[in-house]
Amino acid sequence: MRQALSSPIQIFLLSLLGLLSANLQAGSLPDFTELVEEHSPAVVNISTVSRSKASPFNRGLRQEELEQLPEFFRHFFGAPFGPGSGQESRKTQSMGSGFIVSEDGLVLTNNHVIDGADEIIVRLNDRRELSATLIGADARSDLAVLKIDADDLPVVKIGESEKLKVGEWVFAIGSPFGFDYTVTAGIVSAIGRNLPSENYVPFIQTDVAINPGNSGGPLFNLEGEVVGINSQIYTRSGGFMGVSFAIPIDVAMEVVDQLQQKGYVARGWLGVLIQEVSKDLAESFGLKTPHGALVAQVVPGSPAEAAGLKQGDVITRYEGEQIHRSSDLPHLVGRSVVGKKAKLEVVRAGKRKVLMVEIGELPTEEGAALPTKTPKVASNRFNIEVAELDESARKQLQVSSGLIVTRVDQGAARAAGIRVNDVISSINNQEIKTVADFNAVVKKLPENRAIPVLIIRQGNPSFVVIKLKE
């Protein structure tokens, strides 16, 4: 049996070892003080003012009466309240962060910080307040470039976000909730993260505390270089929950260059609709592991069509870069120079092919019952009922062929996620135009094998996988 320490010398030595261990651990953590002192002067606070006219239709509704109206009518009868409020001007204010990237006064921030603003005010670290001019903005990347006129402007150092590694220390400076020059720190949690609403930005994910007002502020590495622009957080409460996202500075500076030169951002365009490759889809398309971007539709007249890309192809590499997930492809294509000849590696019917495509320019952003023909079928291995579409229904759905699903019973199709009003376009890579096609193809399908079925749901094509049991 072990004896407890009783000697004063033993207790002293043990305490000393514990103190040394704590000091060593503390010494291994980064000290941000010098970095913050050196680089915070180039960080700015951005406030905006938006002016709008009050509705002339306000009939003297009280605040509580207005709040009980549907949202549409609240805008119609909008504040200010009371008789005679007429055309009085209203002001709304917002706040965010930014940073100076050039000595002549270029400031980088998020587009959503200044969107809709009539007036933009930039406040510097030395308390100077300057009116800013909007040089350009890009909603797809959520970036905006401002210009201020002043002397002796501090400037950030621009780093390389592509050199970031997961686990690396980073820190942010910004104005959360209006508290200027707040510093928070953390580590890089992931790189190349894709968000559902942002197809063209491979975000840096961190656990740095970011809150409203941090938007547009810089993310620094331990070299004091800006590697990202804090943009979004994942939250269920409206506040920070340990997951925040920054736009890589490499992407941001490309946007800055184009906004300065052209006033807009020209992005590469392939012209395909893609989806994720699941395990079952990988099996059905002859892939050993799930990877790549599955082509659900090729846009007519697009660069992809001209290059010979086909529905059902799986794009596995773009210009030598492996496509691990379908979300990897859009930002790689988007950053390509328009007119560039790009090399695509695809898997088609289990065989690998190489295609060359000339990248185009991405175009700018700009459940009722359907008429069917009479032939229907209910007794089939899918346990669904389908009908042929007449010409008006095809126009409404923007499809050239296919069968609409009118009933789904318990079985393989329901398990695969097929729903009523889905349009079945192909089964096992065979086009389906008529009920006769459907019956003939389904009858010959093998059992216990992943079968790709292309459906069109609310105008969006996607593949599902059906497995027929014995």
JONORWO-V941907 format. One record per residue. N is the residue number from 0. SS is DSSP state (~ for helix, > for strand, _ for the rest). PHI is phi as a letter, one per 40 degrees, with the letter a starting at -180 (none if undefined). D_FIRST is the distance of its C-alpha to the first C-alpha in Angstrom with 2 decimals. Layout:
# JONORWO-V941907
n/ss/phi/d_first
N/SS/PHI/D_FIRST
N/SS/PHI/D_FIRST
This chain:
# JONORWO-V941907
n/ss/phi/d_first
0/_/none/0.00
1/_/c/3.84
2/_/c/6.50
3/_/c/9.68
4/_/c/12.82
5/_/b/15.11
6/_/c/17.71
7/~/d/21.02
8/~/c/21.58
9/~/c/18.39
10/~/c/19.42
11/~/c/22.97
12/~/c/22.18
13/~/c/20.19
14/~/c/23.18
15/~/c/25.61
16/~/c/24.09
17/~/c/24.28
18/~/c/27.87
19/~/c/28.88
20/~/c/27.54
21/~/c/29.55
22/~/c/32.60
23/~/c/32.45
24/~/c/32.31
25/~/c/35.19
26/~/c/37.11
27/~/c/37.02
28/_/c/38.95
29/_/c/42.75
30/_/b/44.76
31/_/c/47.94
32/~/d/49.72
33/~/c/52.10
34/~/c/52.87
35/~/c/53.76
36/~/c/55.94
37/~/c/57.77
38/~/b/58.42
39/~/c/58.67
40/~/c/62.32
41/~/c/63.45
42/>/c/62.00
43/>/b/64.52
44/>/c/64.76
45/>/b/67.32
46/>/b/69.13
47/>/b/71.91
48/>/b/74.74
49/>/b/76.45
50/>/b/79.69
51/>/a/81.25
52/>/c/84.21
53/_/c/83.79
54/_/c/85.46
55/_/c/89.05
56/_/c/88.50
57/_/c/86.31
58/_/b/88.03
59/_/g/86.30
60/_/c/83.17
61/_/c/80.47
62/~/d/76.95
63/~/c/75.59
64/~/c/78.54
65/~/c/77.98
66/~/c/74.28
67/_/c/75.29
68/_/c/77.50
69/_/d/76.37
70/~/d/75.28
71/~/d/78.59
72/~/c/80.61
73/~/c/78.32
74/~/c/79.28
75/~/c/82.90
76/_/c/82.99
77/_/d/80.54
78/_/c/79.94
79/_/c/81.19
80/_/c/82.21
81/_/h/85.37
82/_/c/89.09
83/_/g/90.54
84/_/c/87.31
85/_/f/89.19
86/_/c/88.47
87/_/c/86.20
88/>/c/83.61
89/>/b/79.91
90/>/b/77.11
91/>/b/73.66
92/>/b/71.08
93/>/b/67.99
94/>/a/65.57
95/>/a/63.60
96/>/b/62.60
97/>/a/63.93
98/>/a/64.06
99/>/c/66.79
100/_/b/67.14
101/_/a/70.29
102/_/c/72.02
103/_/c/75.11
104/_/h/73.20
105/>/c/71.92
106/>/b/69.16
107/>/b/66.98
108/>/a/65.63
109/_/c/65.28
110/~/c/68.43
111/~/c/67.21
112/~/c/66.94
113/~/b/70.70
114/_/d/72.13
115/_/g/75.22
116/_/c/75.26
117/_/c/78.60
118/>/a/77.16
119/>/b/74.12
120/>/b/72.84
121/>/b/70.39
122/>/b/68.64
123/_/c/67.31
124/_/c/64.49
125/_/c/67.10
126/_/g/68.41
127/_/c/71.57
128/>/b/72.72
129/>/b/74.78
130/>/c/76.64
131/_/b/75.56
132/>/b/77.67
133/>/c/76.34
134/>/c/76.89
135/>/a/75.60
136/>/a/73.00
137/>/b/71.50
138/_/c/70.19
139/_/c/68.64
140/_/b/66.17
141/_/f/66.15
142/>/b/67.25
143/>/a/69.96
144/>/b/71.47
145/>/b/72.95
146/>/b/75.08
147/_/b/75.18
148/_/b/77.55
149/_/a/76.12
150/_/c/75.69
151/_/f/72.57
152/_/c/70.35
153/_/c/66.76
154/_/b/65.78
155/_/c/62.51
156/>/c/61.44
157/>/c/61.57
158/_/c/58.72
159/_/b/58.31
160/~/c/56.45
161/~/c/56.43
162/~/c/53.92
163/_/c/51.37
164/_/b/48.06
165/_/c/45.69
166/_/g/42.84
167/_/c/45.09
168/>/c/45.23
169/>/a/48.48
170/>/a/49.87
171/>/b/52.84
172/>/b/55.33
173/>/a/57.59
174/_/b/58.89
175/~/c/56.90
176/~/f/58.73
177/~/g/60.97
178/_/c/58.28
179/_/c/59.60
180/_/f/57.53
181/>/c/54.22
182/>/b/51.62
183/>/b/48.91
184/>/b/46.65
185/>/a/44.65
186/>/b/44.45
187/>/c/46.75
188/>/c/45.54
189/>/a/48.18
190/>/b/51.52
191/>/g/54.71
192/>/c/54.03
193/>/b/57.09
194/>/b/58.02
195/_/d/60.43
196/_/c/63.07
197/>/b/62.91
198/>/c/63.94
199/>/b/64.78
200/>/b/61.73
201/>/c/58.41
202/>/c/56.26
203/>/c/53.25
204/>/c/50.50
205/>/b/48.15
206/_/b/45.83
207/_/c/47.77
208/_/c/48.77
209/_/b/52.46
210/_/b/54.60
211/_/d/58.34
212/_/h/60.03
213/_/c/57.86
214/_/d/60.19
215/_/g/61.97
216/_/c/59.61
217/>/c/58.11
218/>/b/54.74
219/>/b/53.74
220/>/c/51.44
221/_/c/49.65
222/_/c/52.79
223/_/g/54.69
224/>/b/56.75
225/>/c/57.77
226/>/b/56.47
227/>/a/57.25
228/>/b/59.05
229/>/c/57.07
230/>/b/58.92
231/>/a/57.11
232/>/b/53.99
233/_/c/52.63
234/_/a/52.38
235/_/b/52.65
236/_/b/52.81
237/_/g/55.28
238/_/b/52.63
239/_/c/50.07
240/_/b/47.41
241/_/g/45.78
242/_/b/48.39
243/>/b/51.36
244/>/b/53.95
245/>/b/55.97
246/>/c/59.11
247/>/d/58.64
248/~/c/60.75
249/~/c/62.28
250/~/c/63.78
251/~/c/64.83
252/~/c/66.72
253/~/c/68.64
254/~/c/69.73
255/~/d/70.70
256/~/d/72.89
257/~/c/74.71
258/~/c/75.26
259/~/c/76.78
260/~/c/78.96
261/_/b/80.05
262/_/g/79.01
263/_/a/77.11
264/_/b/74.42
265/_/c/75.62
266/_/b/72.92
267/>/c/73.01
268/>/b/73.82
269/_/c/73.41
270/_/g/74.78
271/>/b/72.31
272/>/b/70.29
273/>/b/66.85
274/>/a/63.81
275/>/c/60.21
276/_/c/59.60
277/_/c/57.26
278/~/c/55.65
279/~/c/58.47
280/~/c/61.15
281/~/d/59.71
282/~/c/60.04
283/~/c/63.57
284/_/b/64.73
285/_/g/63.31
286/_/b/60.32
287/_/c/57.06
288/_/b/54.99
289/_/c/55.94
290/_/a/57.33
291/_/g/60.58
292/>/b/63.16
293/>/c/65.23
294/>/c/68.89
295/>/c/69.95
296/>/a/73.38
297/>/b/75.53
298/_/c/77.77
299/_/d/81.44
300/_/g/82.95
301/_/c/79.58
302/~/d/78.42
303/~/c/76.10
304/~/c/79.07
305/~/c/81.10
306/~/c/78.32
307/_/g/78.18
308/_/c/74.87
309/_/b/74.81
310/_/d/73.18
311/_/g/70.11
312/_/c/69.37
313/>/b/65.78
314/>/c/65.69
315/>/b/62.72
316/>/a/63.56
317/>/b/65.72
318/_/f/66.85
319/_/g/63.93
320/>/c/61.34
321/>/c/59.34
322/_/c/59.67
323/_/c/56.24
324/_/b/57.32
325/_/d/60.82
326/~/c/60.19
327/~/c/59.94
328/~/c/63.63
329/~/d/65.52
330/~/c/64.26
331/~/c/64.81
332/~/c/68.37
333/~/c/68.92
334/_/c/68.19
335/_/c/70.59
336/_/c/73.98
337/_/c/76.82
338/_/g/78.93
339/_/c/76.14
340/>/c/75.99
341/>/b/72.48
342/>/c/70.93
343/>/b/69.40
344/>/b/67.43
345/>/b/67.63
346/>/b/66.84
347/>/b/69.86
348/_/f/69.81
349/_/g/66.84
350/>/b/68.54
351/>/c/67.87
352/>/b/70.79
353/>/b/71.47
354/>/b/73.80
355/>/b/75.26
356/>/b/75.94
357/>/c/77.82
358/_/c/75.85
359/>/c/77.93
360/>/b/77.58
361/_/c/75.63
362/_/c/78.14
363/_/c/77.86
364/_/c/76.27
365/_/b/78.70
366/_/none/76.67
367/_/c/80.38
368/_/c/81.80
369/_/b/83.23
370/_/c/86.48
371/>/b/85.99
372/>/c/88.18
373/>/c/88.42
374/>/c/86.67
375/>/b/83.24
376/>/a/80.81
377/_/b/78.12
378/_/c/77.28
379/_/a/75.21
380/_/c/71.78
381/_/c/70.63
382/_/f/71.55
383/>/b/73.34
384/>/b/76.91
385/>/b/78.60
386/>/a/82.00
387/>/c/84.10
388/>/c/84.80
389/_/c/88.34
390/~/c/89.48
391/~/c/88.91
392/~/c/85.33
393/~/c/84.60
394/~/c/85.99
395/~/c/83.94
396/~/c/80.72
397/_/f/81.78
398/_/b/81.26
399/_/c/83.73
400/_/a/82.57
401/_/h/79.93
402/>/b/79.54
403/>/c/78.35
404/>/c/75.79
405/>/b/77.26
406/>/a/74.73
407/>/b/71.15
408/_/c/69.93
409/_/d/66.51
410/_/i/65.77
411/~/c/64.89
412/~/c/66.88
413/~/c/65.33
414/~/c/61.83
415/~/c/62.77
416/_/g/63.82
417/_/c/67.60
418/_/b/69.42
419/_/c/72.94
420/_/g/75.23
421/_/c/73.29
422/>/b/75.72
423/>/c/74.80
424/>/c/76.16
425/>/a/74.82
426/>/b/72.77
427/_/f/71.11
428/_/g/73.02
429/>/b/76.37
430/>/c/78.54
431/_/b/79.40
432/_/b/82.87
433/_/b/84.02
434/~/c/82.78
435/~/c/84.02
436/~/d/81.76
437/~/d/78.80
438/~/c/79.47
439/~/c/80.01
440/~/c/76.86
441/~/c/74.53
442/~/c/75.88
443/_/c/74.90
444/_/c/71.40
445/_/c/68.67
446/_/c/65.86
447/_/f/62.16
448/_/b/62.87
449/>/c/62.57
450/>/b/66.11
451/>/c/66.92
452/>/b/69.25
453/>/c/70.84
454/>/b/71.52
455/>/b/73.17
456/>/b/71.89
457/_/f/73.67
458/_/g/75.11
459/>/b/71.82
460/>/c/71.33
461/>/a/67.94
462/>/c/66.65
463/>/b/64.72
464/>/b/63.42
465/>/b/64.47
466/>/b/62.98
467/_/c/65.19
468/_/c/63.56
469/_/c/65.18
